[in-house]
């Protein structure tokens, strides 16, 4: 073979190497880039949404604590003795009578100050009162006129006005205290144009701070705090931050216009997120900030390992390709390519598969290597995405697990105690039933319960509704043989609710009966919920179980129950609806035993 021909073949081989390297590296780089940006976006969205869910729960807890202060102020305002003592219409009393009044008012206030949510109750009263200058619980109305909050309190016309965080040095106390106050005017019940006084209920800021500190995010640079309607910090774990503005004006204007959300902006640490939720009663906002770099750092190890694996696989493929190319930089390579070219020209591209099955060589091995590389890359990308989704789901559940549901039971118990002390036994019975309903519906976090548990929950729900709608009645006729059978939690209650609210309550006289029956079948069990309510057209009944569209939530409850039943017991299980106008509705829940 001539030197000229050999030189041309060497140049051709080098060009082939460059072409193959380019064909392999370009897809690898594109896939790595796509993988990085896609996973980062998903991670940022999942983490910020998880943090927003946690902040929403914090807002519920804070609003509850503030509502207790508002309830205490209502108790005072509705007290007839308070108005009798503060009334400016009564003639001036002698010193002894005013001392008696002061003692009675002090006892009234001291009883309320035992609550951990109350730091101090302060009353601004008629300057003519002898005890108006006491400066512990009582102050003169003349002093209130010069306070910065005075006009704002008057504008509320008897409603609660919240004064954001400030320090106050109580008489006799060693150091000043950080507090926020709920202020409202006390009007003469016989003449609403006359003001008897102004009430301030001081709330310790540390109580709100304790709620905020109970929330822990995985991001180390995330600090949860609270700002007022002007963007100034009013609750923060670092007292030196109180009164400062931590957010840029543009960012705060953005979040001030919305109730809750996630605002992205460019800060000192690059791309950052401000996650926030508004407290409705005050207009204040609970805020936390986190940088995109911190979010992505939490998944950096996993992402780096995945990237390394992809790169190693790509390098392995490149090594195989290079080995194949260098092994066949010979006349056979040129001959094979020439033969393939002629074959394509003569018979078409589709004949390559037949040739590849009969022959062995560089092209065949190269094609196989590329196929293996693409399959491996696809598998790794799908695996990485699945792992990320599971990790984010676990993180969300961990954040939600921080929420303590026992405050609901404690609240109901407190309300029950208050009802009993006032002789409101019917209210106490309703509260006890509601607490039982919540306990049964939570069921220690179990998603699968027995028929007996579901019937207990249904009975409590129906007993509660009978207090609201005494015209209806119900009857439970379930065989004991199926009481231990399992089904998804909250299967019966949505259907019973439909029977009551859309069946019986749509009748003219709103009278009727709901019958719950159940029996064992050859292949499982059937539970029937029927009513003699208004009923519905057959066409409407057939559409009740269809998946609702995005524009409407109609039938969402029944469709949700159907999906959970089929996920638990299989596609052969389900719900059937029989109904005619004026004759009531019958809903059958059939659970087929898995073979």
C-alpha positions as CSV (number, residue, x, y, z in Angstrom):
1,X,0.0,0.0,0.0
2,X,1.4,3.4,-1.0
3,X,2.5,5.9,1.7
4,X,0.0,8.4,0.3
5,X,-2.9,6.1,0.8
6,X,-1.8,5.2,4.3
7,X,-1.5,8.9,5.2
8,X,-5.0,9.6,3.9
9,X,-6.4,6.7,6.0
10,X,-4.6,8.1,9.2
11,X,-6.1,11.5,8.6
12,X,-9.5,10.0,8.0
13,X,-9.2,8.0,11.3
14,X,-8.3,11.1,13.3
15,X,-11.3,12.9,11.9
16,X,-13.5,9.9,12.8
17,X,-12.2,10.1,16.4
18,X,-13.0,13.8,16.6
19,X,-16.5,13.2,15.2
20,X,-17.2,10.3,17.5
21,X,-16.0,12.3,20.5
22,X,-18.2,15.2,19.6
23,X,-21.2,12.9,19.1
24,X,-20.8,11.4,22.5
25,X,-19.7,14.4,24.5
26,X,-22.4,16.9,23.3
27,X,-25.3,14.7,24.5
28,X,-23.5,14.0,27.8
29,X,-22.9,17.7,28.5
30,X,-26.5,18.6,27.5
31,X,-27.9,15.8,29.8
32,X,-25.7,16.9,32.7
33,X,-26.8,20.5,32.3
34,X,-30.5,19.6,32.0
35,X,-30.2,17.3,35.0
36,X,-28.6,20.0,37.1
37,X,-31.1,22.8,36.3
38,X,-34.1,20.6,36.5
39,X,-33.2,19.0,39.8
40,X,-32.3,22.4,41.3
41,X,-35.7,23.9,40.2
42,X,-37.6,20.9,41.7
43,X,-35.7,21.0,44.9
44,X,-36.2,24.8,45.4
45,X,-39.9,24.5,44.8
46,X,-40.3,21.5,47.1
47,X,-38.3,23.0,50.0
48,X,-40.0,26.5,49.8
49,X,-43.4,24.9,49.7
50,X,-42.6,22.7,52.7
51,X,-41.4,25.9,54.6
52,X,-44.6,27.7,53.6
53,X,-46.7,24.8,55.0
54,X,-44.8,25.0,58.3
55,X,-45.3,28.8,58.4
56,X,-49.0,28.4,57.8
57,X,-49.2,26.2,60.9
58,X,-47.2,28.8,62.9
59,X,-49.8,31.5,61.8
60,X,-52.6,29.3,63.1
61,X,-50.9,28.9,66.5
62,X,-50.1,32.7,66.7
63,X,-53.6,33.7,65.7
64,X,-55.0,31.3,68.3
65,X,-52.8,32.9,71.1
66,X,-53.9,36.4,70.0
67,X,-57.5,35.4,69.8
68,X,-57.3,34.4,73.5
69,X,-56.3,38.0,74.3
70,X,-59.3,39.3,72.3
71,X,-61.6,36.9,74.2
72,X,-60.3,38.2,77.6
73,X,-61.0,41.8,76.4
74,X,-64.5,40.7,75.5
75,X,-65.0,39.3,79.0
76,X,-64.0,42.6,80.5
77,X,-66.1,44.7,78.1
78,X,-69.2,42.6,78.7
79,X,-68.9,42.8,82.5
80,X,-71.7,45.0,83.8
81,X,-69.7,45.8,87.0
82,X,-66.9,47.3,84.9
83,X,-69.3,49.8,83.3
84,X,-70.9,50.6,86.6
85,X,-67.5,51.4,88.1
86,X,-66.1,53.3,85.1
87,X,-69.3,55.2,84.2
88,X,-68.7,58.9,83.8
89,X,-72.4,59.7,84.2
90,X,-72.5,58.7,87.9
91,X,-72.1,61.5,90.5
92,X,-68.6,61.7,92.1
93,X,-68.2,59.2,94.9
94,X,-66.3,59.8,98.2
95,X,-62.8,58.4,98.8
96,X,-64.0,55.3,100.6
97,X,-66.4,54.4,97.7
98,X,-63.7,54.9,95.2
99,X,-61.3,52.6,97.1
100,X,-64.0,50.0,97.1
101,X,-64.4,50.4,93.3
102,X,-60.6,50.2,92.9
103,X,-60.4,47.0,94.9
104,X,-63.2,45.4,92.9
105,X,-61.7,46.4,89.6
106,X,-58.2,45.2,90.7
107,X,-59.7,41.8,91.7
108,X,-61.4,41.6,88.3
109,X,-58.2,42.4,86.5
110,X,-56.0,40.1,88.7
111,X,-58.2,37.1,87.8
112,X,-57.5,37.7,84.1
113,X,-53.8,38.3,84.6
114,X,-53.3,34.7,85.8
115,X,-53.3,33.7,82.1
116,X,-49.8,33.0,80.7
117,X,-50.8,35.0,77.6
118,X,-51.3,38.2,79.7
119,X,-48.4,40.3,81.0
120,X,-50.6,43.1,82.4
121,X,-54.0,44.7,82.0
122,X,-54.0,48.5,82.0
123,X,-57.1,50.7,82.2
124,X,-57.1,54.4,81.3
125,X,-60.1,55.9,83.2
126,X,-61.8,59.2,83.9
127,X,-59.1,61.6,85.3
128,X,-61.6,62.5,88.1
129,X,-61.2,59.0,89.6
130,X,-59.0,59.0,92.6
131,X,-57.2,55.9,91.5
132,X,-56.5,57.2,87.9
133,X,-52.9,58.0,89.0
134,X,-52.2,54.6,90.4
135,X,-49.9,53.7,87.4
136,X,-50.0,50.0,88.0
137,X,-53.3,48.9,86.5
138,X,-55.0,52.3,86.3
139,X,-54.0,55.5,84.4
140,X,-55.7,58.7,83.5
141,X,-57.4,59.2,80.1
142,X,-55.5,62.5,79.8
143,X,-52.3,60.5,79.6
144,X,-53.7,58.3,76.8
145,X,-54.4,61.3,74.6
146,X,-50.6,61.8,74.2
147,X,-49.9,58.2,73.3
148,X,-49.0,57.5,69.6
149,X,-51.7,54.8,69.4
150,X,-54.5,56.9,70.7
151,X,-56.1,58.0,67.4
152,X,-55.7,54.6,65.9
153,X,-57.6,53.0,68.9
154,X,-60.4,55.6,68.5
155,X,-60.7,54.8,64.8
156,X,-61.4,51.1,65.6
157,X,-64.6,52.3,67.3
158,X,-64.6,49.6,70.0
159,X,-62.7,47.0,68.0
160,X,-59.3,45.6,68.9
161,X,-56.2,47.6,67.7
162,X,-52.9,45.8,68.0
163,X,-49.9,47.8,69.0
164,X,-46.7,46.2,67.7
165,X,-43.7,45.4,69.8
166,X,-42.3,48.0,72.2
167,X,-40.6,48.0,75.6
168,X,-42.5,49.0,78.8
169,X,-41.1,49.5,82.3
170,X,-43.8,48.4,84.8
171,X,-43.8,50.2,88.1
172,X,-41.8,48.2,90.6
173,X,-40.2,46.0,87.9
174,X,-36.4,45.7,87.7
175,X,-36.1,45.8,83.9
176,X,-38.3,46.9,81.0
177,X,-40.2,44.1,79.1
178,X,-40.8,43.6,75.4
179,X,-44.5,43.5,74.8
180,X,-47.2,44.0,72.2
181,X,-50.7,45.3,73.3
182,X,-54.3,44.8,72.3
183,X,-56.1,48.2,72.8
184,X,-59.8,49.0,72.6
185,X,-62.0,51.7,73.9
186,X,-64.7,51.0,76.5
187,X,-68.0,52.7,75.6
188,X,-70.9,53.5,77.9
189,X,-73.5,50.8,77.0
190,X,-76.3,53.4,77.5
191,X,-74.7,56.1,75.3
192,X,-72.2,54.8,72.7
193,X,-71.0,58.3,72.1
194,X,-69.4,58.4,75.5
195,X,-66.1,56.7,76.3
196,X,-65.7,55.3,79.7
197,X,-62.1,54.3,79.3
198,X,-59.4,52.6,77.2
199,X,-58.2,49.1,77.9
200,X,-54.7,47.8,77.1
201,X,-54.0,44.1,77.4
202,X,-50.2,43.5,77.3
203,X,-49.0,40.3,75.6
204,X,-45.4,39.1,76.2
205,X,-43.4,39.0,73.0
206,X,-41.5,35.9,74.3
207,X,-44.7,33.9,74.0
208,X,-44.8,34.5,70.2
209,X,-41.1,33.9,70.1
210,X,-41.5,30.5,71.7
211,X,-43.9,29.5,69.0
212,X,-41.5,30.6,66.2
213,X,-38.5,28.9,67.8
214,X,-40.4,25.6,67.8
215,X,-40.1,25.5,64.0
216,X,-36.8,24.1,62.8
217,X,-35.8,24.1,59.1
218,X,-33.0,22.1,57.6
219,X,-31.5,25.3,56.2
220,X,-29.0,26.7,58.8
221,X,-29.3,30.3,57.5
222,X,-33.1,30.3,57.8
223,X,-34.5,32.4,60.7
224,X,-38.2,32.8,61.2
225,X,-39.4,36.1,62.5
226,X,-42.4,38.5,62.4
227,X,-42.7,42.0,60.9
228,X,-45.4,44.6,61.3
229,X,-47.4,46.4,58.5
230,X,-44.4,48.7,57.9
231,X,-41.8,45.9,57.5
232,X,-40.2,46.4,61.0
233,X,-39.2,43.3,62.9
234,X,-41.5,42.8,66.0
235,X,-40.6,39.2,67.0
236,X,-37.1,37.8,66.5
237,X,-34.9,35.3,68.4
238,X,-32.2,38.1,68.5
239,X,-33.6,41.1,70.4
240,X,-31.1,43.4,68.7
241,X,-33.1,42.9,65.5
242,X,-36.3,44.2,66.9
243,X,-37.4,47.5,65.3
244,X,-35.2,47.0,62.2
245,X,-36.1,46.5,58.6
246,X,-34.6,43.3,57.3
247,X,-36.2,43.2,53.8
248,X,-35.5,45.5,50.9
249,X,-38.3,48.0,50.2
250,X,-39.0,46.4,46.8
251,X,-39.3,43.0,48.3
252,X,-41.5,44.1,51.2
253,X,-43.8,46.0,48.8
254,X,-44.2,42.8,46.9
255,X,-45.1,40.6,49.9
256,X,-47.2,43.3,51.5
257,X,-49.7,43.2,48.7
258,X,-50.4,39.5,49.2
259,X,-51.7,37.3,52.0
260,X,-49.1,34.5,51.7
261,X,-46.6,33.2,49.2
262,X,-43.0,32.8,48.1
263,X,-41.1,35.8,46.8
264,X,-37.9,35.3,44.9
265,X,-35.3,38.1,44.8
266,X,-31.6,38.7,44.4
267,X,-29.9,39.5,47.7
268,X,-26.4,39.6,49.2
269,X,-26.2,35.8,49.0
270,X,-27.4,35.6,45.4
271,X,-30.9,34.2,44.6
272,X,-33.0,34.1,47.7
273,X,-36.6,33.3,48.7
274,X,-38.8,35.1,51.2
275,X,-41.6,32.8,52.5
276,X,-44.4,34.6,54.3
277,X,-47.9,34.4,55.8
278,X,-50.1,37.2,57.1
279,X,-51.9,37.1,60.5
280,X,-55.4,38.3,59.5
281,X,-56.3,39.9,62.8
282,X,-53.3,42.2,62.9
283,X,-51.9,42.5,59.3
284,X,-48.5,41.4,60.6
285,X,-46.5,38.8,58.7
286,X,-44.5,35.8,59.7
287,X,-41.5,35.6,57.4
288,X,-38.5,33.4,56.8
289,X,-35.8,33.8,54.2
290,X,-33.5,31.2,52.6
291,X,-31.0,31.3,49.8
292,X,-31.1,29.1,46.8
293,X,-27.5,28.1,47.5
294,X,-28.4,26.7,50.9
295,X,-31.4,24.8,49.5
296,X,-29.2,23.2,46.8
297,X,-26.4,22.5,49.3
298,X,-28.8,20.2,51.2
299,X,-28.8,17.9,48.2
300,X,-25.3,18.6,47.0
301,X,-23.8,15.2,48.0
302,X,-26.5,13.2,46.3
303,X,-26.4,15.4,43.1
304,X,-22.6,15.2,43.1
305,X,-22.6,11.4,43.3
306,X,-25.2,11.2,40.5
307,X,-23.2,13.6,38.4
308,X,-20.0,11.6,39.0
309,X,-21.7,8.3,38.1
310,X,-23.0,9.9,34.8
311,X,-19.5,11.3,34.0
312,X,-17.9,7.9,34.8
313,X,-20.3,6.1,32.6
314,X,-19.7,8.7,29.8
315,X,-15.9,8.3,30.2
316,X,-16.3,4.5,30.1
317,X,-18.3,4.8,26.9
318,X,-15.7,7.2,25.4
319,X,-12.9,4.7,26.3
320,X,-14.7,1.9,24.6
321,X,-15.4,4.0,21.6
322,X,-11.7,5.1,21.4
323,X,-10.6,1.5,21.8
324,X,-12.8,0.4,19.0
325,X,-11.7,3.2,16.7
326,X,-8.0,2.7,17.3
327,X,-8.3,-1.0,17.0
328,X,-9.7,-0.8,13.5
329,X,-7.8,2.1,12.0
330,X,-6.9,-0.2,9.2
331,X,-7.9,-1.0,5.7
332,X,-10.7,-3.3,6.9
333,X,-12.3,-0.2,8.5
334,X,-12.3,1.7,5.3
335,X,-13.4,-1.4,3.4
336,X,-16.3,-1.9,5.8
337,X,-17.4,1.7,5.6
338,X,-17.2,1.5,1.8
339,X,-19.3,-1.7,1.8
340,X,-21.9,-0.1,4.1
341,X,-22.0,3.0,1.9
342,X,-22.5,1.0,-1.2
343,X,-25.2,-1.1,0.5
344,X,-27.1,2.0,1.6
345,X,-26.9,3.5,-1.8
346,X,-28.1,0.3,-3.4
347,X,-30.8,-1.0,-0.9
348,X,-31.5,1.7,1.7
349,X,-30.8,2.5,5.4
350,X,-33.1,-0.2,6.7
351,X,-30.8,-3.0,5.5
352,X,-28.2,-2.0,8.2
353,X,-30.0,-4.0,10.9
354,X,-29.8,-7.1,8.8
355,X,-26.1,-6.6,8.1
356,X,-25.4,-5.8,11.8
357,X,-27.0,-9.1,12.8
358,X,-24.8,-11.1,10.5
359,X,-21.5,-9.2,10.9
360,X,-19.2,-8.1,13.6
361,X,-17.0,-5.0,13.6
362,X,-16.4,-1.5,14.7
363,X,-19.8,0.0,13.7
364,X,-21.8,-2.7,15.4
365,X,-19.9,-2.4,18.7
366,X,-20.1,1.4,18.5
367,X,-23.9,1.3,18.0
368,X,-24.2,-1.1,20.9
369,X,-22.1,1.1,23.1
370,X,-24.2,4.2,22.3
371,X,-27.4,2.2,23.0
372,X,-26.0,1.1,26.4
373,X,-24.9,4.7,27.3
374,X,-28.3,6.2,26.5
375,X,-30.1,3.5,28.4
376,X,-27.8,4.0,31.4
377,X,-28.2,7.7,31.3
378,X,-32.0,7.4,31.2
379,X,-32.1,5.0,34.0
380,X,-29.9,7.2,36.2
381,X,-31.9,10.3,35.5
382,X,-35.2,8.6,36.3
383,X,-33.7,7.0,39.5
384,X,-32.3,10.4,40.6
385,X,-35.6,12.2,40.0
386,X,-37.5,9.5,42.0
387,X,-35.0,9.7,44.9
388,X,-35.4,13.4,45.0
389,X,-39.2,13.3,45.1
390,X,-39.1,10.8,47.9
391,X,-36.6,12.8,49.8
392,X,-38.7,16.0,49.5
393,X,-41.8,14.1,50.5
394,X,-40.0,12.8,53.6
395,X,-38.8,16.3,54.4
396,X,-42.4,17.7,54.1
397,X,-43.7,15.0,56.4
398,X,-41.0,15.7,58.9
399,X,-41.9,19.4,58.9
400,X,-45.6,18.6,59.3
401,X,-44.8,16.2,62.1
402,X,-43.6,19.2,64.1
403,X,-47.2,20.4,64.3
404,X,-48.7,19.4,67.7
405,X,-52.4,18.4,67.3
406,X,-53.0,18.3,71.0
407,X,-53.6,22.0,71.2
408,X,-57.0,21.3,69.5
409,X,-57.9,18.8,72.3
410,X,-56.7,21.3,74.9
411,X,-58.8,24.1,73.4
412,X,-61.9,21.9,73.2
413,X,-61.3,20.9,76.9
414,X,-61.0,24.5,77.9
415,X,-64.2,25.5,76.1
416,X,-66.0,22.5,77.6
417,X,-64.9,23.6,81.1
418,X,-66.1,27.1,80.4
419,X,-69.5,25.8,79.2
420,X,-69.9,23.6,82.3
421,X,-69.0,26.5,84.7
422,X,-71.8,28.5,83.0
423,X,-74.3,25.7,83.1
424,X,-74.4,25.3,79.3
425,X,-74.7,21.5,79.4
426,X,-75.9,21.3,75.8
427,X,-72.9,23.2,74.6
428,X,-70.7,20.9,76.7
429,X,-72.2,17.8,75.1
430,X,-71.6,19.2,71.6
431,X,-68.0,20.0,72.4
432,X,-67.4,16.6,73.9
433,X,-68.9,15.0,70.8
434,X,-66.7,17.2,68.6
435,X,-63.6,16.2,70.6
436,X,-64.5,12.5,70.2
437,X,-65.0,13.1,66.4
438,X,-61.5,14.5,66.0
439,X,-60.0,11.8,68.1
440,X,-61.7,9.1,66.1
441,X,-60.9,10.8,62.7
442,X,-57.2,11.1,63.6
443,X,-57.1,7.5,64.8
444,X,-53.4,7.7,65.8
445,X,-52.4,8.5,62.2
446,X,-53.7,5.2,60.7
447,X,-55.1,5.4,57.1
448,X,-56.8,2.0,57.3
449,X,-59.4,1.3,60.0
450,X,-62.0,-1.3,60.9
451,X,-65.7,-1.0,60.0
452,X,-66.4,-0.7,63.7
453,X,-64.1,2.4,63.9
454,X,-65.8,4.0,60.9
455,X,-69.3,3.3,62.4
456,X,-68.2,4.9,65.7
457,X,-67.0,8.0,63.8
458,X,-70.2,8.1,61.7
459,X,-72.4,7.9,64.9
460,X,-70.5,10.8,66.5
461,X,-70.9,12.8,63.3
462,X,-74.6,12.1,63.1
463,X,-75.1,12.9,66.8
464,X,-73.4,16.3,66.3
465,X,-75.6,17.0,63.2
466,X,-78.8,16.0,65.1
467,X,-78.1,19.0,67.4
468,X,-78.0,21.1,64.3
469,X,-80.8,19.4,62.4
470,X,-83.1,17.7,64.9
471,X,-85.7,16.8,62.3
472,X,-83.8,13.8,60.9
473,X,-83.1,10.4,62.5
474,X,-80.7,7.6,61.7
475,X,-80.5,3.8,62.2
476,X,-77.4,1.5,62.1
477,X,-78.0,-2.1,61.1
478,X,-74.6,-3.7,60.4
479,X,-73.8,-7.3,60.9
480,X,-71.2,-8.1,63.6
481,X,-69.3,-10.4,61.2
482,X,-68.0,-7.4,59.2
483,X,-67.1,-5.1,62.2
484,X,-63.4,-6.2,62.1
485,X,-63.1,-5.9,58.3
486,X,-60.8,-3.1,57.1
487,X,-61.4,-0.1,54.8
488,X,-59.8,3.3,54.2
489,X,-60.4,5.9,56.9
490,X,-63.2,8.4,56.3
491,X,-65.0,6.2,53.7
492,X,-68.5,6.4,55.2
493,X,-68.6,10.0,56.6
494,X,-68.5,11.9,53.2
495,X,-71.4,9.8,51.9
496,X,-73.4,10.2,55.1
497,X,-72.8,14.0,54.9
498,X,-74.2,14.0,51.3
499,X,-77.2,12.0,52.4
500,X,-78.0,14.6,55.1
501,X,-77.1,17.9,53.5
502,X,-78.1,17.1,49.9
503,X,-80.8,14.5,50.5
504,X,-82.8,15.2,53.6
505,X,-82.0,18.9,53.9
506,X,-83.3,19.5,50.4
507,X,-86.7,18.2,51.3
508,X,-89.4,20.8,52.0
509,X,-90.0,19.6,55.6
510,X,-86.3,18.6,56.1
511,X,-87.5,15.4,57.8
512,X,-86.1,12.0,57.0
513,X,-84.1,9.0,58.1
514,X,-80.6,7.8,57.2
515,X,-80.1,4.0,57.4
516,X,-76.6,2.5,57.5
517,X,-76.6,-1.3,56.9
518,X,-73.9,-3.8,56.1
519,X,-73.4,-7.5,55.6
520,X,-70.9,-10.1,54.6
521,X,-70.9,-11.4,51.0
522,X,-69.3,-14.3,49.3
523,X,-66.4,-12.3,48.0
524,X,-66.1,-9.6,50.7
525,X,-68.7,-7.2,52.2
526,X,-71.2,-4.5,51.3
527,X,-72.1,-1.4,53.3
528,X,-75.3,0.5,52.3
529,X,-76.1,4.1,53.1
530,X,-79.6,5.1,52.1
531,X,-81.9,8.0,52.8
532,X,-85.5,9.0,52.0
533,X,-84.5,12.5,51.0
534,X,-85.0,14.6,47.9
535,X,-83.1,12.1,45.6
536,X,-81.8,13.0,42.2
537,X,-82.1,12.3,38.4
538,X,-80.6,9.0,37.2
539,X,-78.4,11.0,34.8
540,X,-77.0,13.1,37.7
541,X,-76.4,10.0,39.9
542,X,-74.4,8.4,37.1
543,X,-72.0,11.4,36.9
544,X,-71.5,11.7,40.7
545,X,-68.5,9.3,40.7
546,X,-66.8,10.8,37.6
547,X,-63.5,12.6,38.0
548,X,-64.3,16.3,38.5
549,X,-62.9,18.9,36.1
550,X,-60.4,21.6,37.1
551,X,-63.1,24.2,36.8
552,X,-65.4,22.6,39.4
553,X,-65.1,20.6,42.6
554,X,-68.5,18.9,42.2
555,X,-68.6,15.2,43.4
556,X,-65.0,15.5,44.5
557,X,-65.8,13.8,47.8
558,X,-67.4,10.7,46.2
559,X,-64.7,10.5,43.6
560,X,-62.0,10.7,46.3
561,X,-63.7,7.9,48.3
562,X,-64.0,5.7,45.2
563,X,-60.3,6.2,44.4
564,X,-59.2,5.3,47.9
565,X,-61.4,2.2,47.9
566,X,-60.0,1.0,44.6
567,X,-56.4,1.7,45.7
568,X,-57.0,-0.3,48.8
569,X,-59.1,-3.2,47.6
570,X,-58.6,-3.3,43.8
571,X,-60.5,-2.2,40.7
572,X,-63.3,-4.8,41.4
573,X,-64.4,-2.9,44.5
574,X,-66.2,0.4,44.2
575,X,-69.4,2.5,44.8
576,X,-72.8,2.3,43.2
577,X,-75.5,5.0,43.4
578,X,-79.3,4.4,43.0
579,X,-81.5,7.4,43.2
580,X,-84.8,8.9,41.9
581,X,-86.3,12.3,42.5
582,X,-88.5,12.3,45.5
583,X,-87.7,8.8,46.5
584,X,-84.3,9.2,48.2
585,X,-80.8,7.8,47.4
586,X,-79.1,4.5,48.0
587,X,-75.3,4.3,48.0
588,X,-73.6,0.8,48.0
589,X,-70.0,0.4,49.0
590,X,-68.7,-3.0,47.9
591,X,-65.4,-4.2,49.1
592,X,-64.1,-7.3,47.3
593,X,-61.6,-9.5,49.2
594,X,-58.2,-9.7,47.5
595,X,-57.5,-13.2,46.1
